[in-house]
Amino acid sequence: MEGASFLLSKEDHSENSRTPTQRERQKAWALNLNGFDVEEARSLRLSGKPQKVPEGYENRLNVLYSQKAMPGSSKSTCPYIPSLPDRILDAPEICNDYYLNLVDWSSGNVLAVALDHSVYLWRHPTAAAGHTARVLSLAMSPDGATVASAAADETLRMWRCFELDPARRREREKARATKSSLSIKASIEDQPSLQFLCLLF
């Protein structure tokens, strides 16, 4: 604002009233304060060339005098995504429904997958079976030790990872569930009763 005010008010002063030393001093102040001479500055440049850097001028931002990207870290900010998978999950009985949540991954690198009437864990070859109807939703506990599963047989089961028998079971007495979503609290192992959020539709 001060620069604009100066440029508007300088029309009132004649250029001849300033001595050469005053003009040089004003130019030096403009170079020190702004990084460029106010007399030669342009707000917009239509050419592709960047402005010339005055001798001895150092700008830590280098924004005014360069059009190239700033040299930063050579590391890519995007994660590496391989073009080929490490393993392929063969899931022929997976139900292809947008509303079902049939795969979950724990913080301990355990993958739980619901296929038909069974729940499979990726690191253990045995299935934790027990539902009599199609599994609709899975959720892994934050510590990765427990898997919760909800099925169309109106049961919710808690499974200890790598054990065949369910740790806890809860049945619903009402209408048949076709869609479900569940989530486990972080404190589920501390609660004596079955504590998890389950929405059955």
ABEGO torsion letter per residue (X at the ends): XAAAAAAAAAAABBAAABBAAAAAAAAAAAAAAAGBBAAABBABBABABBBBBBBGBBBAAGAAABABBBBBBABBABBBBBABBABBBBBAABBBBAABBABBBBAAGBBBBBBEABBBBAABABBBBGBABBBABBBBBAAGABBBBBBAAGBBBBBBBGBABBABBBBBABBBBABBBBBBBAAAAABABBBBBBBBX
